[in-house]
């Protein structure tokens, strides 16, 4: 393999989307390291993916992220907010 890593992508994805995204990235030749993480505000389970890619592959991987990770809206009661 003659490719050289030029960029480090740090992707934080919802736990529900992460395995599907990781599979797609690996199949496309962009393996990643998976680290479990937790969101600071909503305390939801996330996954942080670290992937070293060539500079010209960044847009391709970001397109995979957009395709596999859906946006979410969360509604929380005012009483649950961490503010006084």
N, CA, C and O atoms as a Tinker XYZ file with bonds, in Angstrom:
   336  protein
     1  N      0.845000   -1.171000    0.000000    73     2
     2  CA     0.000000    0.000000    0.000000    64     1     3
     3  C      0.893000    1.237000    0.000000    63     2     4     5
     4  O      1.729000    1.399000    0.888000    81     3
     5  N      0.721000    2.102000   -0.981000    73     3     6
     6  CA     1.594000    3.257000   -1.115000    64     5     7
     7  C      0.939000    4.554000   -0.666000    63     6     8     9
     8  O      1.474000    5.633000   -0.921000    81     7
     9  N     -0.195000    4.473000   -0.010000    73     7    10
    10  CA    -0.879000    5.691000    0.422000    64     9    11
    11  C     -0.203000    6.257000    1.665000    63    10    12    13
    12  O      0.404000    5.532000    2.453000    81    11
    13  N     -0.325000    7.564000    1.815000    73    11    14
    14  CA     0.227000    8.201000    3.004000    64    13    15
    15  C     -0.880000    8.964000    3.715000    63    14    16    17
    16  O     -1.706000    9.622000    3.083000    81    15
    17  N     -0.883000    8.865000    5.016000    73    15    18
    18  CA    -1.888000    9.551000    5.824000    64    17    19
    19  C     -1.498000   11.021000    5.902000    63    18    20    21
    20  O     -0.379000   11.360000    6.289000    81    19
    21  N     -2.435000   11.889000    5.530000    73    19    22
    22  CA    -2.174000   13.323000    5.557000    64    21    23
    23  C     -3.129000   14.067000    6.485000    63    22    24    25
    24  O     -2.813000   15.160000    6.955000    81    23
    25  N     -4.292000   13.482000    6.748000    73    23    26
    26  CA    -5.301000   14.139000    7.577000    64    25    27
    27  C     -5.819000   13.160000    8.618000    63    26    28    29
    28  O     -5.965000   11.969000    8.343000    81    27
    29  N     -6.094000   13.664000    9.811000    73    27    30
    30  CA    -6.732000   12.861000   10.847000    64    29    31
    31  C     -8.165000   13.347000   10.983000    63    30    32    33
    32  O     -8.410000   14.498000   11.343000    81    31
    33  N     -9.108000   12.461000   10.694000    73    31    34
    34  CA   -10.518000   12.795000   10.845000    64    33    35
    35  C    -10.990000   12.309000   12.209000    63    34    36    37
    36  O    -10.756000   11.160000   12.584000    81    35
    37  N    -11.649000   13.179000   12.936000    73    35    38
    38  CA   -12.246000   12.836000   14.219000    64    37    39
    39  C    -13.747000   12.995000   14.043000    63    38    40    41
    40  O    -14.251000   14.110000   13.903000    81    39
    41  N    -14.457000   11.874000   14.052000    73    39    42
    42  CA   -15.898000   11.868000   13.811000    64    41    43
    43  C    -16.594000   11.439000   15.092000    63    42    44    45
    44  O    -16.301000   10.372000   15.632000    81    43
    45  N    -17.508000   12.257000   15.578000    73    43    46
    46  CA   -18.320000   11.894000   16.739000    64    45    47
    47  C    -19.713000   11.585000   16.219000    63    46    48    49
    48  O    -20.399000   12.456000   15.684000    81    47
    49  N    -20.122000   10.331000   16.383000    73    47    50
    50  CA   -21.402000    9.863000   15.845000    64    49    51
    51  C    -22.244000    9.272000   16.965000    63    50    52    53
    52  O    -21.717000    8.807000   17.976000    81    51
    53  N    -23.556000    9.294000   16.773000    73    51    54
    54  CA   -24.456000    8.633000   17.720000    64    53    55
    55  C    -24.159000    7.139000   17.706000    63    54    56    57
    56  O    -23.824000    6.571000   16.666000    81    55
    57  N    -24.284000    6.515000   18.859000    73    55    58
    58  CA   -23.985000    5.086000   18.968000    64    57    59
    59  C    -24.808000    4.262000   17.984000    63    58    60    61
    60  O    -24.335000    3.242000   17.483000    81    59
    61  N    -26.049000    4.699000   17.702000    73    59    62
    62  CA   -26.923000    3.957000   16.788000    64    61    63
    63  C    -26.406000    3.971000   15.346000    63    62    64    65
    64  O    -26.723000    3.068000   14.572000    81    63
    65  N    -25.624000    4.973000   14.980000    73    63    66
    66  CA   -25.140000    5.117000   13.605000    64    65    67
    67  C    -23.716000    4.605000   13.414000    63    66    68    69
    68  O    -23.302000    4.347000   12.284000    81    67
    69  N    -22.976000    4.459000   14.482000    73    67    70
    70  CA   -21.535000    4.251000   14.395000    64    69    71
    71  C    -21.126000    2.951000   13.711000    63    70    72    73
    72  O    -20.219000    2.967000   12.879000    81    71
    73  N    -21.759000    1.836000   14.031000    73    71    74
    74  CA   -21.343000    0.564000   13.435000    64    73    75
    75  C    -21.567000    0.556000   11.928000    63    74    76    77
    76  O    -20.727000    0.067000   11.173000    81    75
    77  N    -22.692000    1.092000   11.498000    73    75    78
    78  CA   -22.993000    1.160000   10.067000    64    77    79
    79  C    -21.962000    2.046000    9.350000    63    78    80    81
    80  O    -21.480000    1.695000    8.273000    81    79
    81  N    -21.629000    3.190000    9.953000    73    79    82
    82  CA   -20.632000    4.087000    9.373000    64    81    83
    83  C    -19.264000    3.427000    9.345000    63    82    84    85
    84  O    -18.564000    3.499000    8.335000    81    83
    85  N    -18.877000    2.790000   10.429000    73    83    86
    86  CA   -17.570000    2.134000   10.494000    64    85    87
    87  C    -17.461000    1.032000    9.452000    63    86    88    89
    88  O    -16.419000    0.894000    8.811000    81    87
    89  N    -18.519000    0.244000    9.269000    73    87    90
    90  CA   -18.514000   -0.797000    8.236000    64    89    91
    91  C    -18.316000   -0.192000    6.856000    63    90    92    93
    92  O    -17.520000   -0.693000    6.062000    81    91
    93  N    -19.040000    0.886000    6.569000    73    91    94
    94  CA   -18.936000    1.519000    5.247000    64    93    95
    95  C    -17.543000    2.107000    5.022000    63    94    96    97
    96  O    -16.989000    1.985000    3.930000    81    95
    97  N    -16.978000    2.742000    6.047000    73    95    98
    98  CA   -15.634000    3.306000    5.915000    64    97    99
    99  C    -14.601000    2.211000    5.680000    63    98   100   101
   100  O    -13.713000    2.362000    4.840000    81    99
   101  N    -14.713000    1.117000    6.413000    73    99   102
   102  CA   -13.765000    0.014000    6.273000    64   101   103
   103  C    -13.857000   -0.616000    4.890000    63   102   104   105
   104  O    -12.835000   -0.907000    4.269000    81   103
   105  N    -15.085000   -0.829000    4.405000    73   103   106
   106  CA   -15.275000   -1.390000    3.064000    64   105   107
   107  C    -14.660000   -0.502000    1.987000    63   106   108   109
   108  O    -14.194000   -1.001000    0.963000    81   107
   109  N    -14.657000    0.812000    2.212000    73   107   110
   110  CA   -14.110000    1.756000    1.238000    64   109   111
   111  C    -12.601000    1.959000    1.408000    63   110   112   113
   112  O    -12.000000    2.766000    0.699000    81   111
   113  N    -11.996000    1.234000    2.338000    73   111   114
   114  CA   -10.551000    1.330000    2.520000    64   113   115
   115  C    -10.105000    2.437000    3.460000    63   114   116   117
   116  O     -8.965000    2.896000    3.391000    81   115
   117  N    -11.005000    2.867000    4.341000    73   115   118
   118  CA   -10.687000    3.910000    5.319000    64   117   119
   119  C    -10.968000    3.383000    6.724000    63   118   120   121
   120  O    -11.952000    3.784000    7.344000    81   119
   121  N    -10.116000    2.488000    7.237000    73   119   122
   122  CA   -10.358000    1.942000    8.573000    64   121   123
   123  C    -10.258000    3.040000    9.635000    63   122   124   125
   124  O     -9.626000    4.075000    9.422000    81   123
   125  N    -10.886000    2.794000   10.766000    73   123   126
   126  CA   -10.902000    3.779000   11.848000    64   125   127
   127  C    -10.795000    3.077000   13.192000    63   126   128   129
   128  O    -11.106000    1.893000   13.323000    81   127
   129  N    -10.356000    3.823000   14.172000    73   127   130
   130  CA   -10.340000    3.362000   15.550000    64   129   131
   131  C    -11.609000    3.859000   16.223000    63   130   132   133
   132  O    -11.955000    5.036000   16.118000    81   131
   133  N    -12.305000    2.959000   16.914000    73   131   134
   134  CA   -13.585000    3.269000   17.552000    64   133   135
   135  C    -13.378000    3.424000   19.056000    63   134   136   137
   136  O    -12.831000    2.540000   19.715000    81   135
   137  N    -13.825000    4.566000   19.589000    73   135   138
   138  CA   -13.716000    4.846000   21.017000    64   137   139
   139  C    -15.104000    5.228000   21.529000    63   138   140   141
   140  O    -15.739000    6.130000   20.981000    81   139
   141  N    -15.574000    4.557000   22.564000    73   139   142
   142  CA   -16.867000    4.917000   23.156000    64   141   143
   143  C    -16.734000    6.252000   23.878000    63   142   144   145
   144  O    -15.724000    6.520000   24.528000    81   143
   145  N    -17.764000    7.085000   23.758000    73   143   146
   146  CA   -17.753000    8.387000   24.423000    64   145   147
   147  C    -19.178000    8.751000   24.829000    63   146   148   149
   148  O    -20.142000    8.118000   24.397000    81   147
   149  N    -19.295000    9.769000   25.658000    73   147   150
   150  CA   -20.600000   10.226000   26.130000    64   149   151
   151  C    -20.701000   11.723000   25.916000    63   150   152   153
   152  O    -19.764000   12.468000   26.203000    81   151
   153  N    -21.852000   12.161000   25.406000    73   151   154
   154  CA   -22.072000   13.590000   25.194000    64   153   155
   155  C    -22.127000   14.332000   26.516000    63   154   156   157
   156  O    -22.642000   13.804000   27.501000    81   155
   157  N    -21.610000   15.534000   26.550000    73   155   158
   158  CA   -21.553000   16.303000   27.784000    64   157   159
   159  C    -22.874000   16.920000   28.194000    63   158   160   161
   160  O    -23.137000   17.055000   29.389000    81   159
   161  N    -23.712000   17.299000   27.245000    73   159   162
   162  CA   -24.952000   17.997000   27.587000    64   161   163
   163  C    -26.098000   17.021000   27.817000    63   162   164   165
   164  O    -26.737000   17.062000   28.869000    81   163
   165  N    -26.367000   16.151000   26.858000    73   163   166
   166  CA   -27.491000   15.215000   26.989000    64   165   167
   167  C    -27.095000   13.884000   27.618000    63   166   168   169
   168  O    -27.959000   13.069000   27.944000    81   167
   169  N    -25.806000   13.661000   27.789000    73   167   170
   170  CA   -25.299000   12.422000   28.386000    64   169   171
   171  C    -25.715000   11.185000   27.590000    63   170   172   173
   172  O    -25.973000   10.130000   28.170000    81   171
   173  N    -25.779000   11.313000   26.287000    73   171   174
   174  CA   -26.140000   10.196000   25.413000    64   173   175
   175  C    -24.873000    9.481000   24.959000    63   174   176   177
   176  O    -23.797000   10.075000   24.892000    81   175
   177  N    -25.019000    8.192000   24.649000    73   175   178
   178  CA   -23.895000    7.416000   24.171000    64   177   179
   179  C    -23.498000    7.819000   22.759000    63   178   180   181
   180  O    -24.333000    7.880000   21.857000    81   179
   181  N    -22.237000    8.086000   22.586000    73   179   182
   182  CA   -21.671000    8.414000   21.286000    64   181   183
   183  C    -20.503000    7.493000   21.018000    63   182   184   185
   184  O    -20.074000    6.731000   21.885000    81   183
   185  N    -20.000000    7.576000   19.808000    73   183   186
   186  CA   -18.785000    6.873000   19.436000    64   185   187
   187  C    -17.891000    7.885000   18.739000    63   186   188   189
   188  O    -18.347000    8.629000   17.871000    81   187
   189  N    -16.623000    7.913000   19.117000    73   187   190
   190  CA   -15.653000    8.757000   18.437000    64   189   191
   191  C    -14.826000    7.860000   17.530000    63   190   192   193
   192  O    -14.234000    6.881000   17.984000    81   191
   193  N    -14.789000    8.201000   16.241000    73   191   194
   194  CA   -14.007000    7.451000   15.263000    64   193   195
   195  C    -12.798000    8.281000   14.863000    63   194   196   197
   196  O    -12.933000    9.458000   14.528000    81   195
   197  N    -11.623000    7.676000   14.895000    73   195   198
   198  CA   -10.387000    8.317000   14.461000    64   197   199
   199  C     -9.917000    7.608000   13.203000    63   198   200   201
   200  O     -9.736000    6.390000   13.203000    81   199
   201  N     -9.717000    8.368000   12.125000    73   199   202
   202  CA    -9.305000    7.758000   10.869000    64   201   203
   203  C     -8.274000    8.636000   10.176000    63   202   204   205
   204  O     -8.518000    9.821000    9.948000    81   203
   205  N     -7.139000    8.069000    9.846000    73   203   206
   206  CA    -6.120000    8.773000    9.077000    64   205   207
   207  C     -6.362000    8.524000    7.596000    63   206   208   209
   208  O     -6.428000    7.374000    7.161000    81   207
   209  N     -6.494000    9.594000    6.820000    73   207   210
   210  CA    -6.793000    9.462000    5.390000    64   209   211
   211  C     -5.908000   10.397000    4.577000    63   210   212   213
   212  O     -5.299000   11.324000    5.111000    81   211
   213  N     -5.849000   10.135000    3.283000    73   211   214
   214  CA    -5.171000   11.046000    2.368000    64   213   215
   215  C     -6.017000   12.304000    2.218000    63   214   216   217
   216  O     -7.230000   12.263000    2.420000    81   215
   217  N     -5.398000   13.404000    1.870000    73   215   218
   218  CA    -6.108000   14.682000    1.768000    64   217   219
   219  C     -7.261000   14.625000    0.771000    63   218   220   221
   220  O     -8.311000   15.222000    1.007000    81   219
   221  N     -7.078000   13.917000   -0.333000    73   219   222
   222  CA    -8.139000   13.875000   -1.348000    64   221   223
   223  C     -9.279000   12.931000   -0.982000    63   222   224   225
   224  O    -10.269000   12.862000   -1.712000    81   223
   225  N     -9.169000   12.202000    0.129000    73   223   226
   226  CA   -10.234000   11.290000    0.564000    64   225   227
   227  C    -11.139000   11.910000    1.624000    63   226   228   229
   228  O    -12.142000   11.305000    2.003000    81   227
   229  N    -10.806000   13.092000    2.105000    73   227   230
   230  CA   -11.588000   13.720000    3.176000    64   229   231
   231  C    -13.039000   13.909000    2.754000    63   230   232   233
   232  O    -13.949000   13.552000    3.502000    81   231
   233  N    -13.266000   14.465000    1.569000    73   231   234
   234  CA   -14.643000   14.701000    1.113000    64   233   235
   235  C    -15.420000   13.401000    0.961000    63   234   236   237
   236  O    -16.619000   13.359000    1.237000    81   235
   237  N    -14.750000   12.347000    0.526000    73   235   238
   238  CA   -15.400000   11.047000    0.371000    64   237   239
   239  C    -15.866000   10.516000    1.722000    63   238   240   241
   240  O    -16.998000   10.048000    1.849000    81   239
   241  N    -15.009000   10.585000    2.721000    73   239   242
   242  CA   -15.369000   10.091000    4.052000    64   241   243
   243  C    -16.464000   10.966000    4.665000    63   242   244   245
   244  O    -17.383000   10.444000    5.297000    81   243
   245  N    -16.382000   12.269000    4.492000    73   243   246
   246  CA   -17.433000   13.146000    5.021000    64   245   247
   247  C    -18.779000   12.864000    4.360000    63   246   248   249
   248  O    -19.820000   12.973000    5.008000    81   247
   249  N    -18.769000   12.503000    3.085000    73   247   250
   250  CA   -20.017000   12.123000    2.412000    64   249   251
   251  C    -20.592000   10.854000    3.033000    63   250   252   253
   252  O    -21.809000   10.728000    3.163000    81   251
   253  N    -19.732000    9.915000    3.418000    73   251   254
   254  CA   -20.190000    8.700000    4.097000    64   253   255
   255  C    -20.827000    9.052000    5.439000    63   254   256   257
   256  O    -21.862000    8.494000    5.805000    81   255
   257  N    -20.212000    9.972000    6.165000    73   255   258
   258  CA   -20.756000   10.392000    7.462000    64   257   259
   259  C    -22.146000   10.990000    7.263000    63   258   260   261
   260  O    -23.080000   10.659000    7.994000    81   259
   261  N    -22.279000   11.861000    6.281000    73   259   262
   262  CA   -23.588000   12.484000    6.024000    64   261   263
   263  C    -24.639000   11.454000    5.616000    63   262   264   265
   264  O    -25.812000   11.587000    5.964000    81   263
   265  N    -24.218000   10.433000    4.881000    73   263   266
   266  CA   -25.161000    9.416000    4.410000    64   265   267
   267  C    -25.588000    8.460000    5.520000    63   266   268   269
   268  O    -26.733000    8.008000    5.534000    81   267
   269  N    -24.695000    8.146000    6.441000    73   267   270
   270  CA   -24.974000    7.122000    7.451000    64   269   271
   271  C    -25.434000    7.673000    8.797000    63   270   272   273
   272  O    -26.028000    6.938000    9.585000    81   271
   273  N    -25.177000    8.936000    9.076000    73   271   274
   274  CA   -25.519000    9.521000   10.375000    64   273   275
   275  C    -26.624000   10.549000   10.189000    63   274   276   277
   276  O    -26.442000   11.565000    9.518000    81   275
   277  N    -27.760000   10.272000   10.790000    73   275   278
   278  CA   -28.889000   11.188000   10.614000    64   277   279
   279  C    -28.906000   12.235000   11.721000    63   278   280   281
   280  O    -28.508000   11.957000   12.852000    81   279
   281  N    -29.368000   13.442000   11.393000    73   279   282
   282  CA   -29.501000   14.463000   12.439000    64   281   283
   283  C    -30.640000   14.105000   13.389000    63   282   284   285
   284  O    -31.598000   13.440000   12.995000    81   283
   285  N    -30.533000   14.538000   14.612000    73   283   286
   286  CA   -31.543000   14.233000   15.618000    64   285   287
   287  C    -31.969000   15.502000   16.334000    63   286   288   289
   288  O    -31.189000   16.441000   16.489000    81   287
   289  N    -33.212000   15.510000   16.764000    73   287   290
   290  CA   -33.720000   16.580000   17.618000    64   289   291
   291  C    -34.127000   15.959000   18.940000    63   290   292   293
   292  O    -34.804000   14.932000   18.977000    81   291
   293  N    -33.712000   16.583000   20.009000    73   291   294
   294  CA   -34.050000   16.116000   21.351000    64   293   295
   295  C    -34.809000   17.218000   22.069000    63   294   296   297
   296  O    -34.405000   18.381000   22.035000    81   295
   297  N    -35.890000   16.862000   22.707000    73   295   298
   298  CA   -36.634000   17.792000   23.542000    64   297   299
   299  C    -36.478000   17.343000   24.982000    63   298   300   301
   300  O    -36.720000   16.183000   25.315000    81   299
   301  N    -36.074000   18.266000   25.822000    73   299   302
   302  CA   -35.909000   17.934000   27.229000    64   301   303
   303  C    -36.716000   18.933000   28.059000    63   302   304   305
   304  O    -36.826000   20.102000   27.688000    81   303
   305  N    -37.276000   18.481000   29.173000    73   303   306
   306  CA   -38.034000   19.397000   30.024000    64   305   307
   307  C    -37.111000   20.454000   30.636000    63   306   308   309
   308  O    -35.941000   20.185000   30.907000    81   307
   309  N    -37.634000   21.626000   30.842000    73   307   310
   310  CA   -36.856000   22.723000   31.417000    64   309   311
   311  C    -36.267000   22.321000   32.762000    63   310   312   313
   312  O    -35.153000   22.726000   33.094000    81   311
   313  N    -36.995000   21.536000   33.535000    73   311   314
   314  CA   -36.519000   21.120000   34.855000    64   313   315
   315  C    -35.250000   20.271000   34.761000    63   314   316   317
   316  O    -34.485000   20.197000   35.723000    81   315
   317  N    -35.024000   19.641000   33.632000    73   315   318
   318  CA   -33.855000   18.779000   33.482000    64   317   319
   319  C    -32.610000   19.544000   33.038000    63   318   320   321
   320  O    -31.520000   18.974000   33.007000    81   319
   321  N    -32.752000   20.813000   32.697000    73   319   322
   322  CA   -31.601000   21.601000   32.262000    64   321   323
   323  C    -30.628000   21.814000   33.415000    63   322   324   325
   324  O    -31.053000   21.980000   34.558000    81   323
   325  N    -29.331000   21.811000   33.130000    73   323   326
   326  CA   -28.341000   21.947000   34.202000    64   325   327
   327  C    -28.080000   23.392000   34.607000    63   326   328   329
   328  O    -27.006000   23.704000   35.122000    81   327
   329  N    -29.043000   24.275000   34.383000    73   327   330
   330  CA   -28.868000   25.681000   34.718000    64   329   331
   331  C    -29.754000   26.043000   35.909000    63   330   332   333
   332  O    -30.820000   25.454000   36.089000    81   331
   333  N    -29.319000   27.009000   36.721000    73   331   334
   334  CA   -30.134000   27.410000   37.882000    64   333   335
   335  C    -31.382000   28.176000   37.485000    63   334   336
   336  O    -32.162000   28.577000   38.350000    81   335
